[in-house]
Amino acid sequence: MTFTLRPDVSTARTENGTVLLDETTGRYWQLNTTAAFILNALVDGATAQEAAHRLRERHPALPAEQAADDVASVIRALSTARLVAAVA
């Protein structure tokens, strides 16, 4: 499964990650650099497993289980906030 940002979500990259604006609610969300990296991988078409693999390529000392947990946490948070939608 891959993900896309909802149409009413705007993004702005910062030196510390990415800021998301839910234009429907007016709420802002700050993603750190790791969460922003994961989000970018997901909206570029990577599955959760592929995003975890990319994260480990970026941080070779990161255990595979931790990378998978980090990706799952970002997906869960973004989905709960209704910032992303799953693409079948």
Protein Blocks (a to p, Z undefined) as FASTA:
>chain_A
ZZdddfkbccdddfkbcadddfknopacdddfklmmmmmmmmnopafklmmmmmmmmmmm
lcfklmmmmmmmmmmmmmmnopaccdZZ
